[in-house]
Amino acid sequence: METLDLHERLCAMALKRFPINAQAISSQTPVQSLGDSLDFVDFLSDVEAAFKVDLVNEDIAQIQTVGDLVNLVARAIQGQAAKVT
């Protein structure tokens, strides 16, 4: 999956979960601005289910921006593909 497609899908998921404006989301948007930490944990569970990946807690702790999340999910998808082949 291309990074741009992944970014769009994650943004669409965020718009459904958090009370935010679509124009407010970019790669540089801090994840703290999306909602509270409990909502973000629930969102990450949705992301894991939607993309069929497991995100490592240590990596999750490093997420600062939406772009960081996109990169983490992309790496997880690549890791899953590597395990399947």
C-alpha positions as CSV (number, residue, x, y, z in Angstrom):
1,M,0.0,0.0,0.0
2,E,1.3,3.4,-0.9
3,T,2.0,5.9,1.8
4,L,-0.5,8.5,0.4
5,D,-3.3,5.9,0.3
6,L,-2.4,4.8,3.8
7,H,-2.5,8.4,5.0
8,E,-5.9,9.0,3.4
9,R,-7.3,5.8,5.0
10,L,-6.0,6.7,8.4
11,C,-7.3,10.3,8.1
12,A,-10.7,8.9,7.2
13,M,-10.7,6.6,10.2
14,A,-9.6,9.5,12.4
15,L,-12.4,11.7,11.2
16,K,-14.9,9.0,12.2
17,R,-13.4,8.6,15.6
18,F,-12.5,12.1,16.7
19,P,-14.4,15.4,16.6
20,I,-12.0,17.2,14.2
21,N,-12.1,19.1,10.9
22,A,-10.8,17.3,7.8
23,Q,-8.6,20.3,7.0
24,A,-7.0,20.0,10.4
25,I,-5.3,16.7,9.6
26,S,-1.9,16.6,7.9
27,S,1.2,14.6,8.3
28,Q,2.4,17.2,10.8
29,T,-0.7,17.1,13.0
30,P,0.2,16.1,16.6
31,V,-1.7,13.0,17.6
32,Q,-2.4,14.7,20.9
33,S,-4.6,17.2,19.1
34,L,-6.9,14.4,17.8
35,G,-8.4,13.5,21.2
36,D,-7.6,12.2,24.6
37,S,-5.2,9.3,25.2
38,L,-8.0,6.7,25.8
39,D,-9.6,7.6,22.5
40,F,-6.3,7.3,20.8
41,V,-5.7,3.8,22.2
42,D,-9.2,2.8,20.9
43,F,-8.3,4.4,17.6
44,L,-5.0,2.3,17.5
45,S,-7.1,-0.8,18.1
46,D,-9.3,0.1,15.1
47,V,-6.1,0.7,13.0
48,E,-4.7,-2.7,14.0
49,A,-7.9,-4.4,13.1
50,A,-8.4,-2.5,9.8
51,F,-4.9,-3.2,8.5
52,K,-4.5,-6.6,10.2
53,V,-1.2,-5.6,11.9
54,D,0.1,-5.6,15.5
55,L,1.7,-2.4,16.6
56,V,4.5,-2.7,19.2
57,N,3.9,-0.7,22.4
58,E,7.5,0.7,22.2
59,D,6.9,2.0,18.7
60,I,3.5,3.4,19.7
61,A,5.1,5.4,22.5
62,Q,7.3,7.2,19.8
63,I,4.3,8.5,17.8
64,Q,4.2,12.2,17.8
65,T,2.4,13.1,14.6
66,V,-0.1,11.6,12.1
67,G,2.9,11.1,9.8
68,D,4.7,9.1,12.4
69,L,1.6,6.9,12.7
70,V,1.4,6.5,8.9
71,N,5.1,5.4,8.8
72,L,4.6,3.0,11.7
73,V,1.6,1.3,10.1
74,A,3.4,1.2,6.7
75,R,6.4,-0.6,8.4
76,A,4.0,-3.0,10.2
77,I,2.3,-3.8,6.9
78,Q,5.7,-4.4,5.3
79,G,6.6,-6.6,8.2
80,Q,3.4,-8.6,7.8
81,A,4.0,-9.1,4.1
82,A,7.6,-10.3,4.8
83,K,6.2,-12.9,7.2
84,V,3.6,-14.2,4.7
85,T,6.0,-14.7,1.8
